[in-house]
Amino acid sequence: MINIKVRNICYFIAGILAVLFAFTHGWNGQSTVLPMPEVQAMSMDTQTVFTYVWHIITAENLIFGIVFFFMSFQREQSRVRFAAWMIVAILIVRLMVILGVTALLNVSALKGTFIDSIAIVIYAALIIVGTTVKEKRSIGKQIQKQV
């Protein structure tokens, strides 16, 4: 019998969110953003680059979700803490790029980034809380150490 137990609920929820973000990002790109007339007016090379850059973010979100699922089951949480902090760093840089480029090119469009910004902040905060989860030690391990 395999005993699989979620050891870090924050990472587990972060995994669910990341997979959800991957699907919504991919779907939004294919159904709303990529078919826009402005995109269609671009050269085929530019459309190709725009499409694959869009889907790189989709793939990153999916990979983050899978990683967080695995991390949530990890017995020794200290072993995965560095990976969590690296993903938080990527998310913060992603948010800085979104806000910076938007402010630079069209400051009035910053309102349109509000929901995405809040989602990234909540997601990163959840991961940071997950890095503070302490490992639970069983009674058996404590007794063995005392003997």
Order of alpha helices (4+ residues) and beta strands (2+ residues): alpha-alpha-alpha-alpha-alpha-alpha
